[in-house]
Structures are given as structure tokens and as C-alpha cells.
Amino acid sequence: MLEMPIFSEEKFNLDYAEALARQARVVNINSYLVDGFEKVCDVIGDYNEWQYKNINRELMYSTHKSWVYFVVENEEIVKCGETGNPLGIRETYGSMRYETQPVGSSKCRFGRLRKGDGTDGYIRESLYDRMKAGYKISLWAKKCRMHVLKENIGGIEQKVDTSFHKSLEQMYLNNFKFHTGNLPRLNKASK
């Protein structure tokens, strides 16, 4: 005779609480510091344009071109992305009100996020009410390794830079999906 396990509401509540705690750890930025993620800046502003403060200039204005980044609300990762561009290109002028900002709508990821449209506008608009309510928004990034390969092009040996930021972003998205059942809130789909 097959015995049915005895349902224990107490055990169910403990299992459920542990599952929620595990999910909270997976979307918490502090869980990824060990992977090399560093805070790039804090965000202020509205849905039309963001301003960055407390900028880590070494990261923001690095010429490196392979990154995975997170948009973070308080400590929760709400967007995971990647870029093959620098995070920021420094404006040539400063403001009395804000730190020197990355050029908006340019060939830099956080410049587009500051002022761009499409996905960038959607992210700013989605976080606007939360920012007004006192939630802290910040940008974090992980510098991805790049490798140089030698390849013959037209019979002449050339050096070719290779990167894997797109693959690494997908791995992080898979991690979120596996452990929480969902992508971060502002990721519409995985690639």
C-alpha cells in the first residue's frame, strides 16, 4: 500500500520562505560583487533624461568595449544588459549642477540610457514613479575579458579582438530565469 506523505503546513511555510529567500538572493546586486560587478553611478532625474552622480570615472569613462551591466533599484536587479561600446564618453563641458555626464544618445551605453528612446526610454519611464517614491536607482557593470586572436586577412596576419559580452549576458539571464522563474522586471525577453 502506497503511503501518502503527511502534509505539514509548517514545513510548507518553511519551504516557501526558503524559496523566497533564495529568489531574493538571486536578484540582489550584492550576490554578484564576487563576479566582478562594480557600481558605476547613482541615477537621478525623470523619464525624459537621467543625470548620474557619484560617478566611478575609471569605469564610466574607460575605453574598454565589452561589458555586462545591471540597472538596480535599491538592491534589486531590474535590468540585465550588455554592450560592445564604452559605458560613457565624457562630455566636453560640465555643469554647475551635476558631475560631468556621459554624452547622451551617443556611441556609449550609459549615454544612450541617459537620453535615448526605445528601450532606454522604456527603462527610464518604468522607473520614474519608483524614483519619485524614494527608491534608489544605480548602474553597475562587469568588465568582460577580451582576447586577441591572429587571423589571416588578405594573406596578411592581423590581430582581431574577440569578446563574449553577449554570451555572458545570456548566462546571467538564464541564471535569473532558472532560480526565480522570471527575467529581471525590465528585461522583455532573453535572446
Contacts in CASP RR format, 6 or more apart in sequence:
PFRMAT RR
TARGET T0000
AUTHOR 0000-0000-0000
METHOD contacts of the structure
MODEL  1
MLEMPIFSEEKFNLDYAEALARQARVVNINSYLVDGFEKVCDVIGDYNEW
QYKNINRELMYSTHKSWVYFVVENEEIVKCGETGNPLGIRETYGSMRYET
QPVGSSKCRFGRLRKGDGTDGYIRESLYDRMKAGYKISLWAKKCRMHVLK
ENIGGIEQKVDTSFHKSLEQMYLNNFKFHTGNLPRLNKASK
22 179 0 8 1.000
23 179 0 8 1.000
23 180 0 8 1.000
25 31 0 8 1.000
26 175 0 8 1.000
26 176 0 8 1.000
26 179 0 8 1.000
26 180 0 8 1.000
27 76 0 8 1.000
27 77 0 8 1.000
27 176 0 8 1.000
27 180 0 8 1.000
27 184 0 8 1.000
28 75 0 8 1.000
28 76 0 8 1.000
28 77 0 8 1.000
29 37 0 8 1.000
29 70 0 8 1.000
29 72 0 8 1.000
29 75 0 8 1.000
29 76 0 8 1.000
29 77 0 8 1.000
29 138 0 8 1.000
29 140 0 8 1.000
30 75 0 8 1.000
32 70 0 8 1.000
32 77 0 8 1.000
32 140 0 8 1.000
32 142 0 8 1.000
35 142 0 8 1.000
36 142 0 8 1.000
36 143 0 8 1.000
37 70 0 8 1.000
37 140 0 8 1.000
37 141 0 8 1.000
37 142 0 8 1.000
38 56 0 8 1.000
38 59 0 8 1.000
38 140 0 8 1.000
38 141 0 8 1.000
38 142 0 8 1.000
39 54 0 8 1.000
39 56 0 8 1.000
39 138 0 8 1.000
39 139 0 8 1.000
39 140 0 8 1.000
40 52 0 8 1.000
40 55 0 8 1.000
40 56 0 8 1.000
40 59 0 8 1.000
40 60 0 8 1.000
40 69 0 8 1.000
40 87 0 8 1.000
40 110 0 8 1.000
40 138 0 8 1.000
40 139 0 8 1.000
40 140 0 8 1.000
40 141 0 8 1.000
41 52 0 8 1.000
41 53 0 8 1.000
41 54 0 8 1.000
41 55 0 8 1.000
41 56 0 8 1.000
41 60 0 8 1.000
41 110 0 8 1.000
41 138 0 8 1.000
41 139 0 8 1.000
42 52 0 8 1.000
42 53 0 8 1.000
42 54 0 8 1.000
42 136 0 8 1.000
42 137 0 8 1.000
42 138 0 8 1.000
43 50 0 8 1.000
43 51 0 8 1.000
43 52 0 8 1.000
43 53 0 8 1.000
43 127 0 8 1.000
43 131 0 8 1.000
43 137 0 8 1.000
43 138 0 8 1.000
43 139 0 8 1.000
44 50 0 8 1.000
44 51 0 8 1.000
44 52 0 8 1.000
44 53 0 8 1.000
44 131 0 8 1.000
45 51 0 8 1.000
45 131 0 8 1.000
46 124 0 8 1.000
46 128 0 8 1.000
46 131 0 8 1.000
47 121 0 8 1.000
47 124 0 8 1.000
47 125 0 8 1.000
47 128 0 8 1.000
48 115 0 8 1.000
48 124 0 8 1.000
49 114 0 8 1.000
49 115 0 8 1.000
49 124 0 8 1.000
50 113 0 8 1.000
50 114 0 8 1.000
50 115 0 8 1.000
50 124 0 8 1.000
51 98 0 8 1.000
51 101 0 8 1.000
51 114 0 8 1.000
52 60 0 8 1.000
52 98 0 8 1.000
52 99 0 8 1.000
52 101 0 8 1.000
52 102 0 8 1.000
52 110 0 8 1.000
52 114 0 8 1.000
52 139 0 8 1.000
53 98 0 8 1.000
53 99 0 8 1.000
54 99 0 8 1.000
55 99 0 8 1.000
55 100 0 8 1.000
59 87 0 8 1.000
59 141 0 8 1.000
59 143 0 8 1.000
60 87 0 8 1.000
60 88 0 8 1.000
60 102 0 8 1.000
60 110 0 8 1.000
61 86 0 8 1.000
61 87 0 8 1.000
61 88 0 8 1.000
61 89 0 8 1.000
61 90 0 8 1.000
61 102 0 8 1.000
62 86 0 8 1.000
62 87 0 8 1.000
62 143 0 8 1.000
63 86 0 8 1.000
64 86 0 8 1.000
64 143 0 8 1.000
64 146 0 8 1.000
65 83 0 8 1.000
65 84 0 8 1.000
65 85 0 8 1.000
65 86 0 8 1.000
65 146 0 8 1.000
65 161 0 8 1.000
65 163 0 8 1.000
66 83 0 8 1.000
66 84 0 8 1.000
66 143 0 8 1.000
66 144 0 8 1.000
66 145 0 8 1.000
66 146 0 8 1.000
66 163 0 8 1.000
66 164 0 8 1.000
66 165 0 8 1.000
67 82 0 8 1.000
67 83 0 8 1.000
67 84 0 8 1.000
67 87 0 8 1.000
67 109 0 8 1.000
67 141 0 8 1.000
67 142 0 8 1.000
67 143 0 8 1.000
67 144 0 8 1.000
67 165 0 8 1.000
68 80 0 8 1.000
68 81 0 8 1.000
68 82 0 8 1.000
68 141 0 8 1.000
68 142 0 8 1.000
68 144 0 8 1.000
68 165 0 8 1.000
68 168 0 8 1.000
68 169 0 8 1.000
68 172 0 8 1.000
69 80 0 8 1.000
69 81 0 8 1.000
69 82 0 8 1.000
69 83 0 8 1.000
69 87 0 8 1.000
69 109 0 8 1.000
69 110 0 8 1.000
69 139 0 8 1.000
69 140 0 8 1.000
69 141 0 8 1.000
69 142 0 8 1.000
70 77 0 8 1.000
70 79 0 8 1.000
70 80 0 8 1.000
70 81 0 8 1.000
70 139 0 8 1.000
70 140 0 8 1.000
70 141 0 8 1.000
70 184 0 8 1.000
71 77 0 8 1.000
71 78 0 8 1.000
71 79 0 8 1.000
71 113 0 8 1.000
71 123 0 8 1.000
71 127 0 8 1.000
71 137 0 8 1.000
71 138 0 8 1.000
71 139 0 8 1.000
71 186 0 8 1.000
72 78 0 8 1.000
72 137 0 8 1.000
72 138 0 8 1.000
72 139 0 8 1.000
72 140 0 8 1.000
73 127 0 8 1.000
73 130 0 8 1.000
73 135 0 8 1.000
73 136 0 8 1.000
73 137 0 8 1.000
74 135 0 8 1.000
74 136 0 8 1.000
77 176 0 8 1.000
77 184 0 8 1.000
78 127 0 8 1.000
78 184 0 8 1.000
78 185 0 8 1.000
78 186 0 8 1.000
79 123 0 8 1.000
79 184 0 8 1.000
79 185 0 8 1.000
79 186 0 8 1.000
79 187 0 8 1.000
80 169 0 8 1.000
80 172 0 8 1.000
80 173 0 8 1.000
80 176 0 8 1.000
80 183 0 8 1.000
80 184 0 8 1.000
80 187 0 8 1.000
81 169 0 8 1.000
81 187 0 8 1.000
82 165 0 8 1.000
82 166 0 8 1.000
82 168 0 8 1.000
82 169 0 8 1.000
83 109 0 8 1.000
83 165 0 8 1.000
84 109 0 8 1.000
84 163 0 8 1.000
84 165 0 8 1.000
85 107 0 8 1.000
85 108 0 8 1.000
85 109 0 8 1.000
86 107 0 8 1.000
86 108 0 8 1.000
86 109 0 8 1.000
87 102 0 8 1.000
87 108 0 8 1.000
87 109 0 8 1.000
87 110 0 8 1.000
87 141 0 8 1.000
88 102 0 8 1.000
88 103 0 8 1.000
88 106 0 8 1.000
88 108 0 8 1.000
88 109 0 8 1.000
88 110 0 8 1.000
88 111 0 8 1.000
89 102 0 8 1.000
89 103 0 8 1.000
89 106 0 8 1.000
89 107 0 8 1.000
89 108 0 8 1.000
89 111 0 8 1.000
90 100 0 8 1.000
90 102 0 8 1.000
90 103 0 8 1.000
91 100 0 8 1.000
91 101 0 8 1.000
91 102 0 8 1.000
91 103 0 8 1.000
93 100 0 8 1.000
94 100 0 8 1.000
94 101 0 8 1.000
95 101 0 8 1.000
101 111 0 8 1.000
101 114 0 8 1.000
102 108 0 8 1.000
102 110 0 8 1.000
102 111 0 8 1.000
102 114 0 8 1.000
103 111 0 8 1.000
104 111 0 8 1.000
104 112 0 8 1.000
104 114 0 8 1.000
104 115 0 8 1.000
104 116 0 8 1.000
105 111 0 8 1.000
105 112 0 8 1.000
105 114 0 8 1.000
105 115 0 8 1.000
105 116 0 8 1.000
106 112 0 8 1.000
110 139 0 8 1.000
112 120 0 8 1.000
113 120 0 8 1.000
113 123 0 8 1.000
113 124 0 8 1.000
113 139 0 8 1.000
114 120 0 8 1.000
122 186 0 8 1.000
123 186 0 8 1.000
126 185 0 8 1.000
126 186 0 8 1.000
127 135 0 8 1.000
127 137 0 8 1.000
127 186 0 8 1.000
130 137 0 8 1.000
131 137 0 8 1.000
142 168 0 8 1.000
144 163 0 8 1.000
144 164 0 8 1.000
144 165 0 8 1.000
144 168 0 8 1.000
145 163 0 8 1.000
145 164 0 8 1.000
146 161 0 8 1.000
146 162 0 8 1.000
146 163 0 8 1.000
147 161 0 8 1.000
147 162 0 8 1.000
147 163 0 8 1.000
148 159 0 8 1.000
148 160 0 8 1.000
148 161 0 8 1.000
148 162 0 8 1.000
149 159 0 8 1.000
149 160 0 8 1.000
149 162 0 8 1.000
150 157 0 8 1.000
150 158 0 8 1.000
150 159 0 8 1.000
150 160 0 8 1.000
151 157 0 8 1.000
151 158 0 8 1.000
151 160 0 8 1.000
152 158 0 8 1.000
166 191 0 8 1.000
169 191 0 8 1.000
170 190 0 8 1.000
170 191 0 8 1.000
173 183 0 8 1.000
173 184 0 8 1.000
173 187 0 8 1.000
173 190 0 8 1.000
173 191 0 8 1.000
174 190 0 8 1.000
176 182 0 8 1.000
176 183 0 8 1.000
176 184 0 8 1.000
176 187 0 8 1.000
177 183 0 8 1.000
177 190 0 8 1.000
183 189 0 8 1.000
183 190 0 8 1.000
END
